[in-house]
Amino acid sequence: MAYLEQSGTANLGLRMERGFALLATILNNVHGGKANFEDFLPKRGEVVDEAETSAQDLFRLLQSVKR
């Protein structure tokens, strides 16, 4: 129990998520980004307010992305 209290969960999946989030944060910051560590972690248990979107919104979004 002392190990788990000191080092966190023993769940391998959660540890991998945190590792990948750390790697993504480092790469983002090296390339001039301003993202935080928490920005790359999945939102668990939080209610996400999804905005209503229409087909026109999607079409405008796709048009704004140009190669």
Summary of the structure (lengths in Angstrom):
residues: 67
radius of gyration: 17.9
end to end distance: 53.3
largest distance: 55.1
contacts: 98
relative contact order: 0.09
helix: 58%
strand: 0%
